[in-house]
Amino acid sequence: MVSNGYGRQPRRQALSGGSISQAWQVSAPGKDALFVKVNEQAPQGFFEAEAEGLAYLHHSANVHVPQVQAIGAQFLILDYLKPAPARTDFWLTLGRQLAALHGCTRKEFGFFNDNFCGSTPQRNSFHSDGYTFFAEQRLWPLANFAHAQALLAPGDLADLERLIQRLPEHIPGQPASLLHGDLWSGNIHTSPRGEPVFIDPAVYFGWAEIDLAMTVLFGGFPDTFYDAYQEVRPLEPGWRRRLDVYNLYPLLNHLVLFGGAYLPRVRQVLQQFS
């Protein structure tokens, strides 16, 4: 590790919480602390995609993200944001900020570059139809990979085909909104001032309700968050009933990344909506 100019080596403290990369807080006297992520098996473009997503979120909607200090093929260095107790208006602010983010729209679904959801490659070729985009660039790539790994049976693929044919019945037409793309509670940080910070994005333009669905996948956010969101951007009736359809994508991703423990939940969605 390089010298910091003070005659002492920087201090490095391991941080927990990540399942893809190793993470450390690195500090030196007289210097601002840094957050360092390292993954020696990172796919090509992995950290570059994360940095691009963080910058795009900030510049498009002025939401709070950690600033990138350096990028390499196997590492990413960000400002270290020491967490503090959340402000009393934390969830209110987060709901409004996400609604503002979703107010950034395009005519086409996708993104300018492919990126990753976790460590899974995420295809983002632009498409004018949201149903086709969701089927061809979200559900089918993961389902076919899971089938090739013997994680899904032929009957599961048949159920998926029927579900895809019925997507317009389950999901109302929506514009292509800018999404965080992986918005579970672990990817919302608290800043030193107690404000919300978006981290670890998988950005693209898609149905706004996809981000809301991710918030309930591993336990929902407080009602204050959803109420604040709808003050800015009202949702179509019945939005809670269709969240499981959107969450088929992250469930398939978890099936691929972490194995058969997620198969029952995948099959539950397939059978419910096919």
LINPE-V948228 format. One line per field, one symbol per residue. burial: # if it has 24 or more other ideal C-beta (glycine too) atoms within 12 Angstrom, else .. A space follows every 10 residues. Layout:
burial=???
This chain:
burial=.........# ....#....# #.####.... ..#######. .##..##### ########.# #.######.. #...###### #....#...# ########## ##.#.#..## #..####### ####..#..# #.###.#### ###..##... ##...##.## ..##..#..# #..####### #####.#### #...###### ########## #######... #...##.### .##.#...#. .######### #######... .##.###.## ..##
